[in-house]
């Protein structure tokens, strides 16, 4: 008598922030995640990461929907909005505080920039933990006085409490089945990020915390995203271990860059899908090209 394990139901997602119009890089990433789910008979979800109150715009949410519809990329279930999940972020922050892992940080960006001795990590200069050593009395006094503050995780204590952490990585190949490979999260990996912010002064949660919680709540089994976020996976896997959350498999694809080698980005004025649509580009032809690893003139993977 033999037994078999039911195959995992694949759930992927596309999670843009509504801070500008989508470009070809977004289209490629969304299409990769969409096609992976569809090929496996799985589920493809759409999440709008709209908790950046200073940059998120309702018109950009409408633009995201318009662009995906133009490309023929459909999603399953209702669109998830981070702005409707604030209670879950608050609950996670409270749990981490109870574990003794969070501390308020009153430093400004200028304060941190002035620390010339700060080493660099995967995401730039590492915070020198200036506020980690403040006494409980001073923290209480400054919070009570209404002083603006973020909440940072004590990374040294976090890796101790998390213990040994593993995660699943999958090699990226758009034309073949990705290969699964187990990874061990070495304690030095999250430590290299320093005491990252989990709740910003101007937002209820950082990308690290909100993304980790949302992926778990949505049942995401495979996270496919750009390799600029490869380092962030160290932090996300640590948070999953601390909060007893499931860990999806991670696949990181190359970023698309322009002819000068600059990554496509909203802030740098990369040509938006809306512009291509206005120029008369055929959506079906663009999708077929992207699936075949062909990109508009002047655009290509960073590794090419």
Secondary structure, 3 states (H helix, E strand, C coil): CCCCCCCCCCEEEECCCCCCCCEHHHHHHHHHHHHHHHHCCCEEEEEECCCCCCCCCHHHHHHHHHHHHHHCCCCCCCCEEHHHCHHHHHHHHHHHHHCCCEEEECCCHHHHHCCCCCCEECCEECCCCHHHHCCHHHHHHHHHCCCCCEEEECHHHHHHHHCCEEEEEECCCCCCCCCEEEEEECHHHHHCCCCCEEECCCCCCCHHHHHHHHHHHCCCCEEEEEHHHCCHHHHHHHHHHHCCCCCCEEEEECCEECCCCCECCCCCCCCEHHHHHHCCCCHHHHHHHHHCCCCCCCCEECCC
